[in-house]
Amino acid sequence: MCGQENLEPKETVWHLVNHFFEDITHFDGKFFSTVKYLITKPGFLSKEYMQGRRASYLNPIRMYVFTSAIFFVVLFSLTNAEKIMKLDEKPGNESAKGVKDWQKQKTRLQGELNAARSDKDKDTAETLDAIKELDEEIAAAKKFYGDTTTRKFDTKDVALLMLRANMDSLKTGGMPPNVANTVNGALAKPDSVKKRNDDDFLGFSVGKYASPQAYDSMQKKLPDDRRDDWITAIVIRKLIDIKNEYRKDKSSYFAHFREKFLHSFPKILFISLPFFALILRLVYIRRKQYYYTSHGIFTIHVYCATFILMLILILSNQLQAAVSWKWLHVILGIIDFVVWIYMMVYLYKAMRRFYGQKRFKTFMKYLIVSFLALIVNVILLLLFVLISAISI
């Protein structure tokens, strides 16, 4: 507006941080006060919510979205699938290199290229070729072993990797099919090739079929009453594809499996949440004042607390790996121990405060809830293992 005084606002760093949380998440000061009560007083926030005292605390749904997002961002940023699930380790080789090594080398070469461009007398063709080669190696490694792979490749591995990556172009360039099949067989690692006389794969007779088309052809030759039903046919076709991928390169298969499975954890936890609330509803079925939504709010708060406590453990582990101070390792080890113990008793303390029953009755229900929740999570885990296996 004309005539308005032009003032330059002066803000502290903390004020800017506070603005960040307020503008991006709309949490303001509620977030920190909610976290304090969530961790120090298990079950308190759920009780407050049930009694209608909600204005002073962060909404449970928003709290879940924020804490789960932060937890999984940190988890997938600071860790990787191959560290968590060591399904197919390869002996170390100091001369071997991986995607991160190639990316560092590419960055260095790009710096040299930028410096060389200012000098017209220098030839940059060799540097450009080296960068292009690194790009191809990075793309091939990510294609066959996943975007987060930390697998190392020696000289022989790189050659096989690039040959495998260029098989399609070689085929279109005129390579005979029988030669292509021979090369593909040679590229398959010996330890990943199953015995060809083993027709069973995950309980289904799929080993005798080279491809889904071969299976379909065999089915058409059978009488109608001997053909597999449509569900079995779909499963077998998918298992044939899995078998072929597995035999082609076991390391590549498990690399993709690890990545898909670990990135399914947010879904597993999200799906398990209403089941956990249902278990509480059944265990406390005689407490008529608690509706399913009441148990749901309680479950959300328990999950949020678990995310925060697990986040402390992850950050502690990363700090221990980053520094070599023994005194700090001792302190962090004690903190880890305390956090693990607190995580085990957190649900009991939350149930005791929220439902208000005596210690022995609460403890017995705590055991029942924990056991049933374990069964549900195992079932969901197996389900997502299957989904991860068939979606590769």
N, C-alpha and C positions, 0 to 999 in steps of 0.2 A: 504494500500500500504506500502511496506517495506520502512523504513526510515521516514515515516510520523510522525510528532510530536504528541504525545499523550496528548491532552489537555482536561480537564474536564470542560464542559460548565457550566457557572453559570447564572441562569435565575431567574428573579423575579417571584412572584406568579402571578402578572398581566400578565406577558409575557406568562406564562403557560396557563392561562385562555384564552388569545388571540389566542394562538396556538390551543386550544381546539375548539373554534368556527371556526377557519380557516380550521383545518384538518377535523373536523366532518361535518361541514355544508358548508364549503367553503365560508362563509359569510364575513370574515375578518372585516374591519371597516365599510363596506357598511351597515351592518345590523343596527348598532346603529344610523348612520346618516339617514338611511331610516326611521327608527321608529320615529326619532325626527321630520322629516318633515311630516310624516304620521299623527302624532297626533296634531302637532301645526299648520299645514297648510293644512286643508282638501281640497282635490282636486288638490293640487300642484303637487304631484308625477304623477298623471294621465295626467296632462297638460304637464309636462316635458317629459313623455313617448311619448305622441302624437307628440310632436315637435322634437322627435329624440334624446333628451338628456337623454340617458339611462345608459351610462357607469358608472356614479358616484353612481348609486342607485341599490339596490337589485332587481333582476328579480321578477315581480309580482307573477308569479306562484310559485316560490320558497318561496317567502314571505308568500303566503297563506298556503302552505304545512307546513312551520315551525310554524307559529303563531297558526294555527288551531290545530296542533299536541300538542304544548305546552299547549294550552287552555284546550283541552279535557283530556290530561294526568293529569293536575292539578285538573280539575273539578271532574273527576272520582276518583282521589286519596284522595282529601280532603272532598268530599261529598259522599253520597250514595243514592240509589234509594228511600229508605224508608224515608229519611229526606226530599227529594224533593217532593215526591208524597205519601202523607199519605192517602192511600185508605182504609186501613184496620188496624187500630190501635188496639192494645191490651192493657188493663189496666196494669200499671206498677206493678212489684212485685220485691221487693228488694232481695229476695232469688233466683229469677230466673236468669239463666245464658244463655249466647249466645256463638256463635262460638269464638269470641275473648277471652271470659273468659276461655273457654275450651283450647284454644291454649296457653294462659298464664299458665294455670295449667299444661298442657303437658310439656311446657318448664321447669317449676320448677321440675316436676317429672323426666325429663330427666337429669337435673343437679344432682338430688339426686341419680339417677341410675348410672351416671358416677362416682360419689364419692363412691358409694357402691361397684362398681366393683373392686376398688383398695383394698377393705377390703374383703378378701375371707370368713370371718366368717359371713358376712351379707347376708341375704336371699333377693334376688331381684325379686322373683316370683310375689309378691304382687304388686310391682311397675310396673312390665311389664304388668300385667293384667289391672292395672289402666290406663296405657298409651294406651293399645289396646282398652279399653272401650271408652276412649276419642276420639280416631281416628274414631271409629264407629259412635259416636254421631256427630262429625264434618262432616263426610261424609254424614250422613243421613240428617242433617240440610241443607247442601249445595245442596243435591240432590232435596229436596222438596221445598226449599225456595230461591234457587239461591246462587251463589258464594259470592255475596256482602251483604248477609242478616245480619241484626243486630237484628233480632228477639230474644226475650228472652224466655226461656223455664223453667217452674217450674218442680217439680218432676213428676207430673202427665203427663205433656206435653212430657217429655223425654221418659217416659214409652210408651206412645202412638206412639211417633215418632219412637222408636226402633221396636215396634211391626209392624208398617206400613212398615218400611224398610226391615223387615225380612219375610214379607208375601209371597214373591215368593219362598223362601227356605222352608217355612212351607207347601206351596202347593205341591212342589215337594217331600216333605217328607211324603206325604200321607194325608194331611188335606183334608177332603171331600169338594167339591165345594160349597155345600150349607152352610157349616160352614164358609168357606172363605168369601162368600158373606155377611153372617151375621156379621162377624168381620169387613169387609170393611164398612158396613153400620154404625156400631157402632163407627168406627174411624172418620167418617164424622162429622164435627162440626154442632151442631143444627142450628146455625144461617146461615150456608152456604147451608142448604138443602131447595130447593124450594118446593112448594106444588106440589104434583104429578098430581093434576088435571089440572095444567097449562101446556097445550101442546105447547104454543108458546115460542120460544127462539130467540130473536133478529129478530122477525117478521116472523120466519119460524116455521112450525108445526113439531117440532122434539122431543117434550117432550114424545110422545107416543112410541118412539123407544128406546129400551134399548141399542142398539149398531148399528153401521153401517151395520153389517150383518143382523140384524133384518129389517132394512130399505130395504136392497137389496132383502131380501126374500119377503117382502110385495110388492115391485115393480114388481117382477116376476109374482105375482099372478094377477096383473092388466092387462087389455087389452092394446095393444100397444099405442092406442090413448090417454090413460089416464095416462101413465107413465110420470114421470118428464123427461125433456130434460137432456142431459149429464152435462151441466154446473150447473143446479139446483141440480142434484144428487151429484156432487162433493162438492158443498157448504153445502148441508144438511149433508153429511157424516162427513165433517169437523166440522160442528156445533154440531153434536151429540157427537163427541169426546170432544169438548170444554165444552159442557153442563155437561158431565160426570166428567171431571176434575174439573170443577167449583163446582159441588155438592159434590165431594169427599172431597175437602178441599179448601174453599174459600181463606184462608190466603195464602196457597201455590200457588194458581193460580195467585193472585194479586202480590205476591212476584216475580214470574217469569215474569209477565207482566211488572212490573215496570222496572226490569232489562233490558229486551229486548227493551222496548220503549225508555228508556233513552240512551241506547247505539246506538239507531238509529238516535239521533240528528245530529251527524256528516254527516250522509247520507242525512238527510233532508236539512241541510244548503248547502251541496254540490250540491244537485239537484235543490235547489231554486235559486242558483247563475245564471245560464243561463236564467231562467225565469225573474229574476230581471233585467238583461241586456236587455232582450226583451221588458220589460215594458218601460225602458228608451229609447229604439229605437223607440217605438211607440209614446211616449210623445214628443220626439225631432225629429220626422220624417221629419220635414221641414229643419232641420239642416243637409244638405247633406254632409258637411265636416266630420261628425261623422259617422263612420261605426259601424257595430255591435261589432267588436272587440274593438273599442274605448270604447264603453259602457261596454264591458266585463272587460277591464282593470280597468275602473273606479269602477265597482262593486267589483272587487277583492280587491282594496285598501280600499273601504268602509267596506267590511267584515273583513279585517285584522285589521283595526282600532277598529271595534266593538269587536273582540276577545281580543285585548289588554286592552280596557276599561273594558270589563267584567271581565278580569283576575284581574284587580286592585280591582274591587268590591268584588270578591271572596276572595282574599288575605286579604282585609280589614275586611271582615266578620269573617274570621278565626282568625285574630289577636284580634278582639274584643271578640271573644269567649274564647281566650286563656288567656287574661289578664283582671284584674278587676280594672285597673286604670281609674278613672272617667274622668280625663283630657284627656287621650288618646282616650277614647270613644267619647268625644266631638269633638276632632280633626278629628277622623276617620269618625264620623257622618257628619261633614261638607264636608269632602272629598267625601264621598259617594253621598251627595246631589249635589255637583258640577259636579261629573262624570255623574250622571243620567241626569242632565240638559244638559251637553255637548253632551251626546249621542243622545238626542232628537234633538239638533240643528246641529249636525255634518253633517248629510246628506244635509241639506239646505245649509250650508256653503260650502260644497264640490261641490254641484251643481252650486252654485253661482260663484265659482272660475273657475270650469272646463268649464262650458258652457257659462259663461260670459254674461248672460242675466240680466235684471233689477230685483230689489228686489221683486216687486209685482208679476211679471210673474214667477220668480223662486219659490216664496212661493206657488203660485197656483199649479205649477207643482210638487212641493214637496208634497203637500197634495194629489194630484192624484196618484203619485208614491207610497206614503206610504199606501194609501187605497188599491190599486191594489196588492201591495206586501203582505199586510195583508190577502187579499182573497186567494192568491196563497199559502201562508204559512199555512193558516187554512186548505185548501184542502189537502196539503201534510201531515199536522199533522194528519188529520182524516184518510188518507190513511195508514199512518204508525201505527196508533192506531189499525186499522183493521188487518194489517199485523202482528203486535206484538201479537194481540189476537189469531189469527189462527195459529201462529207458535209455540205456547207453547206445 
